[in-house]
């Protein structure tokens, strides 16, 4: 099984979007979540993390929001936005 360390992206422009789904072990965030968050925070790629309790998970692990390119509160909506799809909530705001 591949781990985050198996992916080499040096010298490439990469957009990484992560929804950790916050794996828990007895109420604690697992080390796997910490490893992914750490890799994203220390990397040069623009990272978008979000969905579910991902923002809360990275904060609970001691990461600041500005360690990532963007912290989204919407999982599926952030994916659709990145893909260039029209989001009904933004259309309404734009029209008002």
C-alpha positions, 0 to 999 in steps of 0.5 A: 500500500502506498503512503504519502512518502511514495509520491514525488512531485518536486518541480511540478505544479500540484493542487492537492485537495484533501478531505481527511474524513478525520479517522479517529482512534478512541476519540483521538485523531490518528497518526495517518491524519497527522502525517498527511496534514504535516506533508501538506503543510510542509510542501510547496503545493497549494493545498485545499483541505476541507470537508466534514471536520477536517478544519477542526482536525488540523487545528486539533493537531496544532496546525494553523489554517495559514499552513495550507493554501485554503481551508474549506468548510464545504467538502463536495462544494469545494470540489465542484468549485475547483472544477469550475462548476456553478454553485447555486449559493454563489449565484444567489449572492452574485445576483443580489 
